[in-house]
Amino acid sequence: MAYANSTAKVDVMLSIAIRLMNCAALLLAIALASVPSVSWAAPAVIDEAEVAITVAGTTRQTEPIHLSFNWDRSIGAVDGQARFVMQIPVSNITEPLAIYIPRVGNSFVVNINQHELARYGSNPPGPYDDAATRPRYFSVPADWLTPQTTLEVIIAAKGGRFGGLSTITTGSPEEVHKLFARDEFEQINLRLMLIVVGVMLGMLGLLWWVRQRDISYLYYALAELLWSFLTARHLLSPAPLPWPLWGHVIQAAFVLSVPLQCKFALIVIDQDKGWVSKLTNFLIIGAIPAVAAVGIYGGRPLGFLWMGLLAIDVLAMAWVVFSTLSRNSNLERKILAGAVAIMLICAIRDVTVRWMSPSIYTDIAWVRYAWTGFGIGFAWIIAERMRRATNALSAMNASLADQLAARDVELTAAFERERVRDMEQGALLERQRLMRDLHDGLGSHLVGALRMAQQVSASKAEITAQLRMAVDQLKITVDAMQDVEGDIPSLLGAIRYRLSPRLQAAGISLKWNVDPLPTMQHWGVRQSYDLQMILLEVFTNIVAHSGANCVTLSAHHHVQQPISNINIEICDNGTGITPDSSNSPAGKGMASMLARAKALGAVMSIRSGTDGTCVVLALTCADDA
């Protein structure tokens, strides 16, 4: 038979190439292993038929022909009809007969002894009729059979739509159905598996492109999804779109998927440059316009030219991949080169088989399955990149941990140096403050007492008062060295303890009215000293100049949103302040108090009259400042 002879020639020519396809062959072998083995001897294969061909209303009878019959190859891209008549010897007419046709279309009618067994589509075929996409199995009732049964198959073909008729297998339903089940698995179930894998890989590529923004993933994802669509088209009968639109969509998917995959390969090997890259870009950009031009103007030369450019692009891409591998054979490039090699071998096999057997009609293109090698390679490349990225991240984390540890040691040492420096600076500042306070306070009082003692007219009481002032100044300076951490009542208690003897000696009673007060935040020794010096100055003026016999100290927490104050008020019942008195606001003591109040961020006010004088100091709480 013609088909068997041509296949034998192809197998001899490609035997070496087939051995290189271990991966693809292993995958296919595993898939087919699930189908039970069949006996090829029992069923009868019909590979000859008488045929009458009708084109443009003219019918011509031909000599008996060998099946398979490819309408487009034998007749051309024209519409027409072919009527095939075959004789089937039936040894047992009491049992049903099974008929298996691997491929028939575009629309057809099957008759057995003038009985219509099956029909698909119309004559001429409608825009959606396309039965030549899957194997067909029919069961003939026993009462239709005769010892010489006549089988008639009438096909209606649309030019360019792969119409025709394959060989026909007849026999017992058990044996024939095994053949049908095997081919249905290969052409339907296995395609479904490839479609699912391809769609998953395509969606994975899109996801990685969205996350990584690596354009190579986008090229791969589009190519994989388009190729999955091309694989799925064989499962769609009737067609989802009318002819010839459906044919243009299929052609566009093919001529676009090939350069997209080439582009992905060039980017992976870092060779997306030069004339090969430019040709690939041109084929991607021009794919849709070229298909549209062929569809609108019927430009067959343009179609052949475009397919030739695609072949050149694939061969050039393969050459770049293999030559790059010889210079730099990392794992990614090895994987990609293996996928390209398998694809190229399968493509050469498919082209050779179709060239040597132009009448072949049921051959399954190996490229359809070899394309999955790109998907496996893509998944492997992603896994390899993830492995490298994980290792790099681990190394970077280890390096970063070492750097952080070294930096932590440096910061700890720097912090310790800064702490020591702050302690030394604080001690220096405290010594300077203490020296200044002793000089300005205790020193000035002692100098004053010394001058008085040197004057003959100075009384003992005056010298005693001056020395008492010096002692009070010394005591307050010592008290201020103890940090009370913003506890205002404790500061006021220390003043009361220090000055009560002087007030009693001057005949002045002290009334105390201090409420519970909030702690002043960020309050240190400097602030405590300034507050005590203000209060000392106030009480000293009362003793020396007011002529009062009673003084009241009040402290309250006054809240008026959004501000809260601690108000300290000292009132006496003396004669008040007169402009020419020594304790008037123009005096040095008053200027010192105002300066210290400003340093505290406080507001000091004085009310004075004939019934006495009140000094009010408003301390703003730090949390509300």
ZAVEXMI-940833 format. One record per residue (C-alpha): x, y, z. Coordinates in pm, 1 decimal. Example, Ala and Ser with C-alpha at 12.3 -4.5 7.8 and 13.67 -1.06 7.14 Angstrom:
<atoms>
ATOM:c1:c2:c3
ATOM:1230.0:-450.0:780.0
ATOM:1367.0:-106.0:714.0
</atoms>
This chain:
<atoms>
ATOM:c1:c2:c3
ATOM:0.0:0.0:0.0
ATOM:117.8:353.9:-76.0
ATOM:83.3:481.7:276.6
ATOM:272.0:186.5:426.6
ATOM:553.4:212.1:171.1
ATOM:600.0:587.0:221.6
ATOM:600.2:549.9:596.9
ATOM:866.5:281.0:572.6
ATOM:1086.2:512.8:366.4
ATOM:1044.8:790.3:617.6
ATOM:1127.2:562.0:909.0
ATOM:1450.5:456.2:736.7
ATOM:1551.1:815.9:658.5
ATOM:1474.9:944.3:1004.4
ATOM:1581.4:646.9:1218.1
ATOM:1886.1:832.1:1350.7
ATOM:1681.1:1145.2:1424.7
ATOM:1413.1:947.4:1604.2
ATOM:1670.8:804.0:1845.6
ATOM:1748.4:1157.1:1958.3
ATOM:1388.3:1208.6:2063.8
ATOM:1405.5:995.5:2376.7
ATOM:1221.5:1241.7:2597.3
ATOM:929.5:1297.2:2359.8
ATOM:906.4:930.3:2272.2
ATOM:913.9:832.0:2639.0
ATOM:629.3:1071.6:2718.9
ATOM:420.2:938.0:2433.7
ATOM:498.8:576.8:2526.5
ATOM:384.6:630.5:2884.4
ATOM:62.4:789.7:2762.3
ATOM:-11.4:509.6:2518.5
ATOM:72.5:239.6:2771.5
ATOM:-266.1:290.8:2935.1
ATOM:-445.0:179.2:2615.9
ATOM:-478.4:-199.7:2586.3
ATOM:-277.7:-360.6:2307.6
ATOM:-474.1:-443.0:1993.7
ATOM:-450.4:-711.5:1732.9
ATOM:-399.4:-565.0:1385.9
ATOM:-462.4:-894.3:1208.6
ATOM:-833.9:-939.6:1276.2
ATOM:-983.3:-613.6:1140.8
ATOM:-978.8:-547.3:767.1
ATOM:-825.4:-224.6:637.1
ATOM:-985.4:-84.4:322.0
ATOM:-728.8:120.5:132.1
ATOM:-876.4:114.7:-220.4
ATOM:-1202.1:259.4:-353.2
ATOM:-1376.0:361.9:-669.2
ATOM:-1434.0:732.8:-668.1
ATOM:-1643.6:979.2:-863.7
ATOM:-1534.5:1341.9:-825.6
ATOM:-1765.0:1636.0:-889.9
ATOM:-1621.6:1986.6:-932.7
ATOM:-1821.5:2285.3:-1060.0
ATOM:-2110.0:2059.1:-1161.8
ATOM:-1890.5:1823.5:-1365.7
ATOM:-1850.8:1463.4:-1249.8
ATOM:-1565.7:1241.3:-1358.6
ATOM:-1506.2:878.0:-1272.3
ATOM:-1149.1:786.2:-1184.7
ATOM:-960.5:464.9:-1165.7
ATOM:-966.1:290.7:-826.3
ATOM:-747.3:498.0:-594.4
ATOM:-545.9:424.7:-285.8
ATOM:-661.5:575.2:39.4
ATOM:-588.3:804.6:212.5
ATOM:-731.5:1071.3:-17.8
ATOM:-636.4:1434.5:44.7
ATOM:-875.5:1661.7:-143.3
ATOM:-653.3:1971.6:-138.4
ATOM:-347.0:1777.7:-256.3
ATOM:-529.2:1572.0:-520.9
ATOM:-788.1:1816.2:-656.7
ATOM:-671.2:2159.5:-537.5
ATOM:-815.5:2442.8:-332.2
ATOM:-1160.8:2422.2:-492.4
ATOM:-1501.7:2318.2:-365.8
ATOM:-1651.3:1986.4:-469.8
ATOM:-1775.7:1639.7:-387.3
ATOM:-1624.9:1290.9:-394.6
ATOM:-1821.2:964.3:-386.1
ATOM:-1622.9:660.7:-268.2
ATOM:-1758.9:308.6:-319.8
ATOM:-1599.4:3.1:-154.6
ATOM:-1693.0:-361.6:-127.5
ATOM:-1670.8:-523.3:214.8
ATOM:-1669.1:-902.1:236.7
ATOM:-1866.3:-1001.8:546.9
ATOM:-1814.4:-1357.5:671.9
ATOM:-2082.5:-1347.7:942.1
ATOM:-2390.2:-1142.9:856.9
ATOM:-2560.6:-1233.7:1183.9
ATOM:-2332.0:-1012.5:1392.0
ATOM:-2305.7:-630.0:1382.5
ATOM:-2021.7:-478.6:1184.8
ATOM:-1802.4:-196.4:1316.5
ATOM:-1654.8:73.2:1091.8
ATOM:-1375.6:302.7:1198.2
ATOM:-1271.0:605.7:988.8
ATOM:-972.4:796.5:1134.3
ATOM:-1050.0:1110.2:932.0
ATOM:-1328.6:1223.1:699.7
ATOM:-1459.1:1562.4:596.8
ATOM:-1547.8:1837.7:561.3
ATOM:-1906.9:1707.3:567.3
ATOM:-2005.9:1350.0:483.4
ATOM:-2270.8:1082.8:439.5
ATOM:-2202.1:712.3:505.9
ATOM:-2431.6:455.4:337.9
ATOM:-2437.0:75.4:382.6
ATOM:-2623.4:-117.5:112.9
ATOM:-2834.8:190.2:32.6
ATOM:-2906.5:249.0:403.5
ATOM:-2788.3:581.3:546.6
ATOM:-2563.9:498.6:842.4
ATOM:-2442.9:846.6:942.1
ATOM:-2450.9:1203.0:822.9
ATOM:-2264.9:1516.3:926.3
ATOM:-2314.3:1867.8:792.8
ATOM:-2459.0:1971.2:459.4
ATOM:-2364.4:1945.8:91.4
ATOM:-2198.1:2178.3:7.3
ATOM:-2047.9:2222.2:354.5
ATOM:-2181.1:2507.2:564.9
ATOM:-1947.0:2772.0:709.1
ATOM:-1926.9:2582.4:1040.6
ATOM:-1911.5:2221.6:906.7
ATOM:-1574.7:2058.5:968.3
ATOM:-1583.0:1689.7:1059.2
ATOM:-1220.8:1623.3:967.5
ATOM:-1100.7:1688.9:1322.2
ATOM:-1155.6:1359.9:1507.4
ATOM:-1185.6:984.2:1444.8
ATOM:-1532.6:840.0:1370.1
ATOM:-1674.5:505.0:1485.0
ATOM:-1996.0:351.5:1349.9
ATOM:-2182.7:30.3:1424.5
ATOM:-2377.9:-135.0:1140.8
ATOM:-2686.3:-343.3:1234.7
ATOM:-2666.3:-708.1:1130.0
ATOM:-2987.3:-689.3:925.2
ATOM:-2824.3:-431.9:692.9
ATOM:-2541.4:-667.2:598.6
ATOM:-2497.2:-899.7:300.2
ATOM:-2200.3:-1126.2:212.7
ATOM:-2083.1:-855.0:-27.4
ATOM:-2169.3:-535.9:152.8
ATOM:-2135.1:-207.3:-34.1
ATOM:-1992.3:83.0:166.2
ATOM:-2045.2:430.2:18.0
ATOM:-1887.4:743.4:161.8
ATOM:-1980.6:1077.6:9.1
ATOM:-1773.5:1375.9:117.4
ATOM:-1831.4:1743.2:44.9
ATOM:-1504.4:1934.9:54.8
ATOM:-1431.4:2303.8:90.0
ATOM:-1109.5:2414.1:-78.2
ATOM:-830.1:2470.6:173.1
ATOM:-1017.1:2307.1:463.9
ATOM:-837.6:1970.3:464.9
ATOM:-1126.6:1766.0:325.2
ATOM:-1072.3:1403.1:231.4
ATOM:-1101.6:1041.6:338.9
ATOM:-856.1:817.4:522.3
ATOM:-830.7:439.8:511.6
ATOM:-1129.7:258.2:662.9
ATOM:-1112.0:-27.7:913.5
ATOM:-1396.5:-279.7:945.3
ATOM:-1442.1:-580.6:1167.7
ATOM:-1595.5:-698.0:1490.4
ATOM:-1702.5:-418.4:1730.6
ATOM:-1461.4:-542.5:1999.7
ATOM:-1151.0:-532.4:1780.9
ATOM:-1237.2:-219.0:1584.8
ATOM:-1335.2:-23.6:1892.8
ATOM:-991.5:-95.4:2041.8
ATOM:-832.3:75.9:1742.2
ATOM:-1076.9:361.7:1768.3
ATOM:-1011.6:398.4:2142.6
ATOM:-635.9:409.3:2085.5
ATOM:-656.0:677.5:1818.4
ATOM:-916.8:871.7:2013.0
ATOM:-680.5:873.3:2309.3
ATOM:-393.3:998.8:2093.1
ATOM:-595.2:1260.4:1908.3
ATOM:-846.7:1367.0:2173.9
ATOM:-743.2:1275.6:2526.0
ATOM:-371.0:1331.5:2475.4
ATOM:-446.8:1664.9:2311.0
ATOM:-659.6:1759.7:2608.6
ATOM:-366.1:1679.2:2834.5
ATOM:-136.7:1894.6:2620.2
ATOM:-391.0:2176.8:2622.1
ATOM:-420.7:2170.0:3001.3
ATOM:-42.9:2164.2:3044.1
ATOM:2.3:2439.1:2785.5
ATOM:-261.8:2666.7:2939.5
ATOM:-116.8:2615.9:3288.0
ATOM:234.3:2695.9:3165.0
ATOM:104.5:2996.8:2972.4
ATOM:-76.3:3131.4:3279.0
ATOM:235.7:3065.4:3485.5
ATOM:434.7:3269.0:3233.5
ATOM:183.7:3554.4:3255.3
ATOM:197.1:3543.2:3634.6
ATOM:576.2:3558.7:3634.9
ATOM:567.9:3844.0:3385.0
ATOM:327.0:4038.7:3606.1
ATOM:540.3:3976.1:3914.5
ATOM:888.8:4001.5:3762.6
ATOM:826.1:4228.5:3461.7
ATOM:1064.1:4012.9:3257.3
ATOM:948.5:4048.0:2894.8
ATOM:1075.2:3699.2:2804.7
ATOM:801.8:3549.1:3024.4
ATOM:537.9:3745.5:2833.1
ATOM:667.6:3620.4:2497.1
ATOM:667.7:3262.9:2621.1
ATOM:320.2:3290.4:2777.9
ATOM:163.7:3427.7:2458.0
ATOM:334.1:3163.6:2244.4
ATOM:225.4:2881.9:2476.8
ATOM:-136.0:3001.5:2493.3
ATOM:-153.0:3042.1:2114.0
ATOM:-11.2:2693.0:2061.1
ATOM:-261.5:2550.6:2311.4
ATOM:-533.3:2715.2:2104.0
ATOM:-393.7:2552.7:1787.6
ATOM:-402.2:2215.1:1961.4
ATOM:-756.2:2276.6:2084.1
ATOM:-889.0:2359.2:1737.2
ATOM:-889.6:1987.4:1644.3
ATOM:-1140.6:1925.0:1923.3
ATOM:-1386.5:2187.9:1801.1
ATOM:-1645.2:2039.2:1566.8
ATOM:-1843.2:2222.9:1440.7
ATOM:-1609.8:2521.2:1418.6
ATOM:-1682.3:2813.7:1656.2
ATOM:-1641.2:3070.0:1374.5
ATOM:-1751.6:3058.7:1010.3
ATOM:-1509.7:2972.6:732.7
ATOM:-1289.7:3140.4:610.0
ATOM:-1268.5:3356.2:925.9
ATOM:-1194.4:3049.3:1136.5
ATOM:-911.4:2954.8:901.0
ATOM:-759.7:3303.5:926.0
ATOM:-771.7:3289.0:1307.5
ATOM:-593.0:2952.7:1305.5
ATOM:-332.7:3077.8:1059.9
ATOM:-274.4:3395.6:1263.0
ATOM:-222.9:3191.6:1581.3
ATOM:38.1:2977.8:1406.0
ATOM:238.4:3253.9:1236.4
ATOM:240.4:3453.7:1561.5
ATOM:325.9:3173.3:1805.4
ATOM:641.4:3066.4:1618.6
ATOM:828.7:3403.3:1624.9
ATOM:711.7:3464.8:1983.1
ATOM:879.0:3141.4:2089.4
ATOM:1190.7:3235.0:1892.2
ATOM:1195.3:3570.6:2070.2
ATOM:1175.0:3396.6:2407.3
ATOM:1467.8:3171.7:2317.3
ATOM:1684.7:3464.1:2202.6
ATOM:1619.7:3657.6:2524.8
ATOM:1695.2:3358.1:2747.5
ATOM:2040.5:3315.5:2590.0
ATOM:2106.6:3693.2:2591.8
ATOM:2122.6:3710.0:2211.9
ATOM:1828.7:3938.9:2141.5
ATOM:2024.6:4144.2:1889.8
ATOM:2144.5:4137.6:1532.2
ATOM:1955.3:4042.8:1217.6
ATOM:1792.5:3735.4:1372.3
ATOM:1630.2:3948.2:1642.3
ATOM:1521.2:4205.8:1383.4
ATOM:1368.1:3934.4:1163.3
ATOM:1185.4:3791.1:1464.8
ATOM:1049.7:4134.2:1560.0
ATOM:934.4:4188.8:1200.7
ATOM:751.5:3854.6:1196.4
ATOM:579.9:3930.3:1528.3
ATOM:467.6:4276.9:1421.7
ATOM:367.8:4172.9:1069.5
ATOM:194.0:3843.8:1152.4
ATOM:-161.6:3977.0:1177.3
ATOM:-132.2:4218.9:879.9
ATOM:14.3:3937.7:664.6
ATOM:-271.4:3698.7:748.7
ATOM:-522.9:3975.6:683.9
ATOM:-362.1:4050.5:345.2
ATOM:-372.7:3683.9:244.1
ATOM:-736.5:3661.5:349.9
ATOM:-844.8:3978.9:171.8
ATOM:-642.6:3954.0:-149.2
ATOM:-594.8:3578.6:-165.3
ATOM:-220.4:3625.4:-188.8
ATOM:-85.9:3267.0:-196.8
ATOM:264.5:3389.1:-292.0
ATOM:262.1:3610.9:16.5
ATOM:159.0:3312.0:226.7
ATOM:442.5:3097.0:91.7
ATOM:686.3:3385.8:140.4
ATOM:577.6:3433.1:499.5
ATOM:607.6:3062.4:577.6
ATOM:955.8:3071.3:423.8
ATOM:1052.1:3362.0:650.3
ATOM:920.6:3167.8:950.4
ATOM:1135.2:2868.7:853.5
ATOM:1441.2:3092.7:815.8
ATOM:1370.5:3250.7:1153.6
ATOM:1340.8:2912.9:1327.1
ATOM:1660.1:2779.2:1166.8
ATOM:1850.7:3100.2:1248.0
ATOM:1726.3:3093.0:1607.7
ATOM:1835.7:2728.7:1639.0
ATOM:2178.0:2815.0:1497.5
ATOM:2218.5:3100.6:1747.9
ATOM:2111.7:2874.2:2036.8
ATOM:2355.2:2595.5:1941.9
ATOM:2646.7:2830.8:1868.6
ATOM:2591.8:3015.0:2197.0
ATOM:2580.7:2683.1:2381.2
ATOM:2926.2:2597.2:2249.0
ATOM:3064.6:2918.8:2401.5
ATOM:2874.0:2923.2:2729.7
ATOM:2701.4:2602.6:2833.1
ATOM:2513.0:2694.9:3148.6
ATOM:2212.3:2489.4:3255.9
ATOM:1949.7:2726.5:3112.8
ATOM:2107.1:2717.5:2769.4
ATOM:2144.0:2339.5:2777.4
ATOM:1775.7:2299.9:2857.7
ATOM:1672.9:2543.8:2586.9
ATOM:1905.5:2382.6:2330.6
ATOM:1755.9:2041.4:2406.4
ATOM:1401.9:2173.9:2356.3
ATOM:1501.5:2345.1:2029.9
ATOM:1672.6:2029.1:1904.6
ATOM:1366.0:1814.5:1970.9
ATOM:1141.5:2071.4:1806.0
ATOM:1366.7:2097.4:1501.0
ATOM:1392.6:1720.0:1455.3
ATOM:1014.9:1680.0:1479.8
ATOM:956.4:1965.2:1234.8
ATOM:1197.4:1810.9:984.2
ATOM:1025.7:1474.9:1025.6
ATOM:679.8:1626.9:966.7
ATOM:788.4:1819.8:657.6
ATOM:967.2:1513.6:516.6
ATOM:670.5:1281.9:569.3
ATOM:432.3:1523.5:402.1
ATOM:672.2:1580.9:112.7
ATOM:736.2:1211.7:47.8
ATOM:370.7:1111.6:93.1
ATOM:157.3:1387.7:-54.3
ATOM:-156.6:1173.7:-24.8
ATOM:-113.4:1119.1:348.3
ATOM:-418.5:1232.2:536.7
ATOM:-409.2:1087.4:888.4
ATOM:-55.1:1162.0:995.7
ATOM:-20.8:1330.2:1336.5
ATOM:233.7:1609.9:1342.0
ATOM:509.2:1539.8:1593.3
ATOM:570.6:1911.3:1638.9
ATOM:240.5:1933.2:1818.9
ATOM:380.8:1719.3:2101.5
ATOM:738.6:1840.0:2075.8
ATOM:620.3:2192.5:2151.5
ATOM:561.1:2071.2:2506.5
ATOM:940.0:2045.9:2534.6
ATOM:949.7:2424.0:2536.2
ATOM:701.1:2421.1:2822.1
ATOM:907.7:2173.3:3019.6
ATOM:1218.0:2378.6:2945.3
ATOM:1041.5:2695.3:3055.1
ATOM:932.4:2538.8:3384.2
ATOM:1285.6:2410.6:3436.1
ATOM:1431.6:2755.1:3363.5
ATOM:1198.3:2915.0:3618.2
ATOM:1292.1:2651.9:3875.9
ATOM:1661.6:2706.5:3804.5
ATOM:1625.6:3084.0:3832.7
ATOM:1435.4:3045.0:4158.6
ATOM:1710.5:2816.0:4288.5
ATOM:1979.4:3068.5:4195.2
ATOM:1776.4:3354.4:4340.3
ATOM:1722.6:3158.7:4664.2
ATOM:2093.1:3079.7:4692.4
ATOM:2183.2:3441.3:4617.0
ATOM:1931.9:3560.8:4874.9
ATOM:2069.3:3320.1:5134.8
ATOM:2424.4:3437.7:5063.5
ATOM:2312.8:3799.0:5077.2
ATOM:2132.1:3739.6:5407.3
ATOM:2441.1:3575.3:5553.0
ATOM:2658.9:3863.5:5434.4
ATOM:2406.9:4114.1:5565.2
ATOM:2396.7:3936.2:5901.2
ATOM:2777.1:3955.3:5924.6
ATOM:2771.0:4321.9:5830.4
ATOM:2496.6:4392.9:6083.9
ATOM:2688.1:4209.8:6354.7
ATOM:3002.3:4411.5:6275.9
ATOM:2796.8:4728.8:6261.6
ATOM:2632.2:4641.5:6591.5
ATOM:2975.4:4606.2:6753.1
ATOM:3078.8:4942.5:6608.9
ATOM:2755.9:5109.7:6725.1
ATOM:2787.9:4958.8:7071.8
ATOM:3142.6:5089.7:7100.8
ATOM:3036.6:5428.8:6964.0
ATOM:2741.1:5441.7:7201.6
ATOM:2967.2:5359.9:7497.1
ATOM:3209.2:5632.7:7392.3
ATOM:2921.8:5876.6:7355.0
ATOM:2781.7:5777.4:7693.9
ATOM:3117.7:5834.3:7860.8
ATOM:3152.3:6165.6:7677.4
ATOM:2801.7:6270.7:7787.5
ATOM:2879.9:6177.7:8146.5
ATOM:3200.6:6376.5:8136.0
ATOM:3025.3:6668.1:7968.2
ATOM:2741.6:6651.3:8222.1
ATOM:2986.5:6646.4:8510.1
ATOM:3173.7:6940.3:8360.2
ATOM:2852.9:7137.3:8310.9
ATOM:2743.0:7057.6:8664.3
ATOM:3075.3:7172.6:8804.5
ATOM:3052.0:7491.8:8603.6
ATOM:2695.2:7548.9:8725.4
ATOM:2794.6:7483.2:9084.6
ATOM:3090.4:7719.5:9055.0
ATOM:2868.6:7986.0:8902.8
ATOM:2600.1:7943.4:9167.4
ATOM:2856.0:7954.7:9447.5
ATOM:3022.1:8257.9:9295.5
ATOM:2701.5:8448.5:9219.7
ATOM:2510.1:8343.0:9530.0
ATOM:2721.8:8237.8:9824.5
ATOM:3025.2:8434.1:9706.0
ATOM:2837.7:8761.4:9670.5
ATOM:2679.3:8727.9:10015.0
ATOM:3012.9:8644.1:10178.6
ATOM:3179.2:8940.0:10005.6
ATOM:2895.7:9160.7:10127.9
ATOM:2934.3:9030.1:10481.6
ATOM:3310.8:9090.2:10464.6
ATOM:3262.8:9450.3:10355.4
ATOM:3015.8:9510.1:10633.8
ATOM:3255.4:9364.9:10885.8
ATOM:3525.4:9602.1:10761.4
ATOM:3301.4:9904.3:10820.2
ATOM:3309.2:10049.4:11170.4
ATOM:2949.7:10163.9:11143.9
ATOM:2811.8:9821.2:11048.6
ATOM:2599.0:9661.6:11318.5
ATOM:2616.9:9307.5:11433.4
ATOM:2257.8:9248.0:11319.9
ATOM:2335.4:9353.5:10963.8
ATOM:2640.8:9132.8:10945.7
ATOM:2441.9:8844.6:11094.3
ATOM:2162.3:8890.6:10839.9
ATOM:2412.6:8894.0:10553.6
ATOM:2580.8:8579.9:10680.6
ATOM:2240.6:8412.8:10725.6
ATOM:2165.6:8490.1:10361.5
ATOM:2493.3:8328.9:10263.2
ATOM:2411.4:8016.7:10466.8
ATOM:2063.5:7994.7:10309.4
ATOM:2217.4:8033.1:9965.7
ATOM:2460.3:7750.9:10043.6
ATOM:2184.1:7522.1:10169.8
ATOM:1967.2:7579.5:9863.0
ATOM:2264.1:7519.0:9634.7
ATOM:2323.4:7187.5:9809.4
ATOM:1951.8:7098.4:9794.2
ATOM:1942.1:7173.5:9419.4
ATOM:2215.5:6916.2:9359.4
ATOM:1963.5:6644.5:9449.0
ATOM:1737.9:6570.0:9147.1
ATOM:1374.7:6547.3:9261.7
ATOM:1262.2:6449.6:8910.5
ATOM:998.5:6719.5:8873.5
ATOM:833.6:6668.5:9213.5
ATOM:725.8:7029.0:9283.4
ATOM:578.5:6960.7:9631.6
ATOM:918.8:6820.6:9740.1
ATOM:1094.1:7136.5:9617.7
ATOM:844.2:7353.8:9802.5
ATOM:888.0:7140.5:10115.4
ATOM:1266.6:7188.9:10100.9
ATOM:1220.9:7569.9:10081.1
ATOM:978.4:7559.6:10371.8
ATOM:1226.3:7356.0:10576.1
ATOM:1513.1:7593.1:10499.6
ATOM:1331.7:7925.3:10547.6
ATOM:1094.1:7852.5:10834.8
ATOM:1355.0:7948.2:11103.0
ATOM:1420.2:8284.6:10933.3
ATOM:1048.6:8358.3:10903.9
ATOM:989.3:8270.7:11265.8
ATOM:1287.3:8486.3:11373.0
ATOM:1137.9:8776.8:11177.5
ATOM:800.0:8726.4:11343.8
ATOM:630.1:8610.5:11025.1
ATOM:388.4:8316.2:11031.9
ATOM:371.3:8084.4:10729.3
ATOM:48.0:7937.6:10599.0
ATOM:84.0:7637.6:10370.8
ATOM:-177.1:7542.1:10106.2
ATOM:-28.1:7295.4:9856.1
ATOM:-255.7:7060.2:9655.9
ATOM:-140.3:6731.4:9499.3
ATOM:46.6:6833.6:9187.3
ATOM:146.1:6648.6:8868.5
ATOM:510.2:6566.6:8810.3
ATOM:689.0:6803.5:8576.4
ATOM:832.0:6611.1:8283.2
ATOM:1192.4:6666.6:8168.6
ATOM:1269.9:6850.0:8493.2
ATOM:1632.6:6848.6:8607.4
ATOM:1872.5:6997.9:8859.4
ATOM:1897.3:7327.8:8672.4
ATOM:1520.7:7382.5:8681.8
ATOM:1499.9:7288.0:9051.6
ATOM:1771.1:7537.7:9135.6
ATOM:1608.2:7821.9:8939.8
ATOM:1270.3:7761.8:9107.7
ATOM:1428.4:7752.6:9454.8
ATOM:1622.1:8073.4:9386.5
ATOM:1302.8:8250.6:9275.9
ATOM:1126.0:8143.2:9595.3
ATOM:1429.3:8238.2:9807.5
ATOM:1435.4:8584.5:9651.9
ATOM:1062.1:8629.8:9717.9
ATOM:1085.8:8525.9:10083.3
ATOM:1401.0:8734.0:10134.9
ATOM:1220.5:9043.2:10005.8
ATOM:924.6:8969.7:10233.3
ATOM:1149.7:8941.1:10538.3
ATOM:1358.6:9243.6:10450.1
ATOM:1110.2:9492.8:10308.1
ATOM:741.4:9399.8:10340.4
ATOM:682.2:9459.0:10712.4
ATOM:438.2:9163.8:10699.9
ATOM:360.5:8932.0:10988.2
ATOM:192.8:8660.2:10777.8
ATOM:272.3:8497.5:10445.8
ATOM:74.6:8230.5:10255.7
ATOM:217.4:7987.6:9999.3
ATOM:-39.0:7818.5:9771.1
ATOM:19.4:7572.7:9487.8
ATOM:-261.8:7444.0:9263.8
ATOM:-294.4:7254.6:8939.4
ATOM:-494.1:7473.0:8703.4
ATOM:-635.0:7310.5:8388.6
ATOM:-778.1:7514.3:8103.4
ATOM:-776.3:7311.8:7780.1
ATOM:-554.9:7276.4:7594.0
ATOM:-309.4:7409.9:7858.5
ATOM:-253.4:7308.5:8217.4
ATOM:-37.0:7498.6:8466.8
ATOM:100.5:7459.7:8814.3
ATOM:35.9:7797.5:8980.1
ATOM:255.1:7886.1:9280.6
ATOM:133.0:8190.8:9465.8
ATOM:313.6:8367.9:9761.2
ATOM:111.6:8645.2:9931.6
ATOM:201.3:8862.0:10233.3
ATOM:2.1:9117.9:10431.8
ATOM:272.1:9382.0:10425.0
ATOM:280.1:9740.2:10305.0
ATOM:312.5:9653.9:9938.4
ATOM:567.5:9766.1:9682.4
ATOM:621.6:10133.8:9618.7
ATOM:811.7:10273.1:9317.8
ATOM:1093.8:10407.6:9534.1
ATOM:1129.1:10096.1:9746.5
ATOM:1432.4:9876.6:9725.7
ATOM:1221.6:9578.3:9619.7
ATOM:1042.1:9750.7:9332.5
ATOM:1033.8:9576.7:8990.7
ATOM:1323.2:9794.5:8881.2
ATOM:1551.4:9627.2:9137.8
ATOM:1817.9:9371.3:9057.6
ATOM:1640.3:9098.8:9258.7
ATOM:1325.5:9131.2:9052.7
ATOM:1522.9:9119.7:8724.8
ATOM:1693.9:8802.0:8841.0
ATOM:1359.4:8638.7:8922.3
ATOM:1213.1:8730.7:8585.6
ATOM:1517.4:8589.4:8407.2
ATOM:1496.2:8263.3:8599.8
ATOM:1120.2:8236.5:8532.4
ATOM:1183.8:8282.5:8160.7
ATOM:1446.4:8007.1:8170.9
ATOM:1183.4:7778.0:8326.3
ATOM:933.6:7866.0:8054.0
ATOM:710.4:8007.7:8325.6
ATOM:514.7:8331.0:8356.0
ATOM:566.7:8543.1:8671.6
ATOM:331.9:8821.2:8772.3
ATOM:313.1:9054.9:9075.7
ATOM:8.0:9208.8:9236.8
ATOM:75.1:9470.7:9508.4
ATOM:-137.3:9707.1:9713.6
ATOM:-175.8:9854.1:10059.2
ATOM:-304.4:9519.5:10185.3
ATOM:6.9:9329.2:10073.3
ATOM:186.4:9176.6:9775.9
ATOM:125.9:8853.8:9577.9
ATOM:382.1:8692.7:9349.7
ATOM:232.5:8433.3:9108.9
ATOM:447.6:8188.3:8913.6
ATOM:268.3:7982.0:8643.0
ATOM:464.3:7671.2:8537.6
ATOM:339.8:7517.1:8212.8
ATOM:321.6:7139.7:8227.8
ATOM:557.1:6994.5:7966.5
ATOM:300.8:6752.7:7816.2
ATOM:82.0:7047.8:7722.1
ATOM:356.7:7281.4:7606.3
</atoms>
